[in-house]
Amino acid sequence: MRTLVMMAVLGVASVAQAENHFLLELEGGLNSPVGVEAEGDEGYGGALTFGIGGRFRHSTPALYLVARGGYSEVGSLGPARTGGALLAREQREYAFGGRIYLPITERLRVMLQVAAGQIFEDAVITRDGHPTVRLEDDPFVVFGDAGLQLRLSNQFSVGGNIGLAWQPEDDGPDLASLAAGIPDPDGEHGRVRLGVAATFHF
C-alpha cells in the first residue's frame, strides 16, 4: 500500500513538472487614461492572448512569442473652461510580442510582456449645448504588462497584472483630445489597466 501511495505522489509530481508549449489567456480589468491633462473617466476592457514557447534546456525562465487581441473603453473629462466635454474612446486592438516568466517559488512567478501593434479607435465627444463629434483613428501602440501568476496546476493558472498601452509621439496632436479641449500637443497618451487573468497551458 505504501508503495502504491509513493508511486501516485511521484506520478503527480512528474505531471506537475511537465512542459507546456502553448498558452491561452483571458484577461479583464479596469482602465484609466494616462498622459493627458484631464480628469480620467474609467472604463473596462479585456484581451485574449495566445502564446507558443517554453523553457530552453537548463534554463529557468520560460519564454513565449505571443499574439493578442482586445477591446477597451476609456474616457477623459475636458476642462470646465472649454465646456467640460466628455471624451469616450472605444478601442479594438491587436499586437505581437514576447513574454517571459521568472519563477519566485515552484508555483508563483513573475510575468513580463512587451508587444507592439495597432489600435482601431472610435472616439465620441459630447458637450452640453453642442453637437456630438465622432472621430476615428488607428495609431501604432506599444503594450507593456507586468504581474504575478499562481500556477494552480500544470494546465491552469490565475494572476493579477498591470498593463500599459502607450501611443508614442507621432506627427501631430491627437484630434480627439483637441476636439474635447484637452491639451495633447505631441499626441502621446495611453491607458493603464489593472486586471486579472486566467491562463490555460497545454
C-alpha positions in Angstrom: 0.0 0.0 0.0 2.8 2.4 0.9 4.4 1.6 -2.4 1.3 2.5 -4.3 0.9 5.8 -2.5 4.5 6.7 -3.2 4.0 5.9 -6.9 0.9 8.1 -7.0 2.8 11.0 -5.4 5.7 10.7 -7.8 3.2 10.5 -10.7 1.5 13.7 -9.7 4.9 15.4 -9.3 6.1 14.3 -12.7 2.9 15.7 -14.3 3.2 19.0 -12.4 6.7 19.4 -13.8 5.8 18.5 -17.4 6.5 21.1 -20.1 3.7 23.1 -21.8 4.5 24.8 -25.1 1.2 26.8 -25.6 -0.9 29.2 -23.6 -4.3 30.8 -24.0 -5.1 33.6 -21.6 -8.3 35.6 -20.9 -7.8 38.9 -19.2 -10.1 41.7 -18.0 -9.9 44.8 -15.8 -10.4 48.5 -15.2 -8.9 51.1 -17.5 -7.8 54.6 -16.7 -6.3 57.2 -19.2 -2.7 58.4 -18.7 -0.6 61.1 -20.4 -3.5 63.6 -20.8 -4.0 66.8 -18.9 -7.6 66.0 -17.9 -9.6 64.1 -15.3 -9.9 60.4 -16.2 -13.2 58.6 -16.8 -12.6 55.0 -16.0 -13.8 52.1 -18.3 -13.4 48.4 -18.8 -11.5 46.2 -21.1 -10.4 42.7 -21.9 -7.9 40.8 -24.1 -7.3 37.3 -25.4 -3.6 36.2 -25.7 -2.2 33.1 -27.4 1.4 32.1 -26.9 3.9 29.5 -28.1 7.2 28.8 -26.4 8.7 27.2 -23.2 12.0 26.8 -21.5 15.3 26.2 -23.1 17.4 23.3 -21.9 19.0 24.0 -18.5 17.1 27.4 -18.4 14.8 28.5 -15.6 12.9 31.4 -17.3 10.1 30.4 -19.8 10.0 32.5 -23.0 6.9 32.8 -25.3 6.0 34.5 -28.5 2.6 36.0 -28.1 -0.3 37.4 -30.2 -3.1 39.3 -28.5 -6.4 40.9 -29.4 -8.5 43.1 -27.2 -11.3 45.6 -26.6 -11.2 48.6 -24.2 -13.3 51.6 -23.2 -11.7 54.6 -21.6 -12.6 58.3 -21.3 -11.4 61.7 -20.2 -13.2 64.8 -19.0 -12.2 68.1 -20.6 -11.6 71.3 -18.5 -14.6 73.3 -17.5 -13.2 76.4 -19.3 -13.8 74.6 -22.6 -17.3 73.3 -21.8 -16.4 70.2 -19.8 -16.6 67.8 -22.8 -16.6 64.0 -22.2 -14.3 62.2 -24.5 -15.2 58.5 -24.7 -12.9 56.1 -26.6 -13.7 52.6 -27.8 -10.6 50.7 -28.8 -10.1 47.4 -30.7 -6.5 46.2 -30.8 -4.0 43.6 -31.9 -0.4 43.2 -31.1 2.6 40.8 -31.3 5.5 40.4 -28.9 7.2 38.4 -26.3 6.5 37.2 -22.7 8.9 35.9 -20.0 8.1 34.0 -16.8 10.5 34.3 -13.9 9.9 31.9 -11.1 9.7 33.0 -7.4 8.6 29.7 -6.0 7.5 26.4 -7.5 4.0 27.8 -8.2 4.4 31.6 -8.1 6.2 33.5 -10.8 6.6 37.0 -12.3 5.2 37.7 -15.8 6.6 40.4 -18.0 5.4 41.1 -21.6 6.2 43.6 -24.3 4.2 43.8 -27.6 3.6 46.3 -30.4 0.6 46.6 -32.6 -2.3 48.8 -33.6 -5.5 50.2 -32.1 -8.6 51.0 -34.1 -10.3 53.7 -32.1 -13.8 55.3 -32.3 -13.9 58.5 -30.2 -17.1 60.3 -29.3 -17.0 63.8 -27.8 -20.1 65.1 -26.1 -20.6 68.6 -24.7 -23.8 70.3 -23.4 -25.3 72.5 -26.0 -23.1 71.3 -28.8 -23.5 68.5 -31.4 -21.8 65.2 -30.8 -18.5 64.8 -32.6 -17.2 61.4 -33.8 -13.7 60.7 -34.9 -11.7 57.6 -35.9 -8.0 56.8 -35.6 -5.7 53.8 -36.0 -2.4 54.6 -34.2 0.6 52.4 -33.6 0.7 51.4 -30.0 3.3 49.8 -27.6 1.9 47.5 -24.9 3.7 46.6 -21.7 2.4 44.2 -19.0 3.8 43.0 -15.6 2.2 40.8 -13.0 2.2 37.8 -10.7 0.9 34.4 -11.7 0.0 31.5 -9.5 0.2 28.1 -11.2 -2.7 26.1 -9.7 -2.0 23.0 -11.9 0.1 22.1 -14.9 -2.8 23.2 -17.1 -4.2 26.3 -15.4 -3.1 29.4 -13.6 -4.5 32.7 -12.3 -2.9 36.1 -11.8 -3.1 39.8 -11.5 -1.3 42.4 -13.7 -0.9 46.0 -14.6 -0.8 46.8 -18.3 0.1 50.0 -20.2 -1.0 50.8 -23.7 1.0 53.8 -25.0 0.8 55.7 -28.2 4.2 57.2 -28.9 4.8 60.7 -30.3 3.6 61.0 -33.8 3.4 63.7 -36.5 0.8 65.8 -34.6 -1.7 66.2 -31.8 -4.5 63.8 -31.0 -7.5 65.1 -32.9 -10.0 63.6 -30.4 -8.2 65.4 -27.5 -8.2 68.7 -29.4 -11.9 68.4 -30.1 -12.6 67.9 -26.4 -10.4 70.8 -25.4 -7.8 68.6 -23.8 -4.2 69.7 -24.3 -2.2 66.9 -26.1 0.4 68.8 -28.3 2.5 65.8 -29.3 -0.1 63.1 -29.5 1.4 61.0 -26.7 -1.1 59.3 -24.5 -2.4 56.0 -23.4 -4.2 53.9 -20.8 -3.3 51.8 -17.9 -5.2 48.7 -16.8 -5.4 46.9 -13.5 -6.6 43.4 -14.4 -6.9 39.7 -13.5 -6.2 36.8 -15.8 -6.9 33.1 -16.3 -4.3 31.2 -18.3 -4.7 27.7 -19.8 -1.4 25.9 -20.5 -1.3 23.0 -23.0 
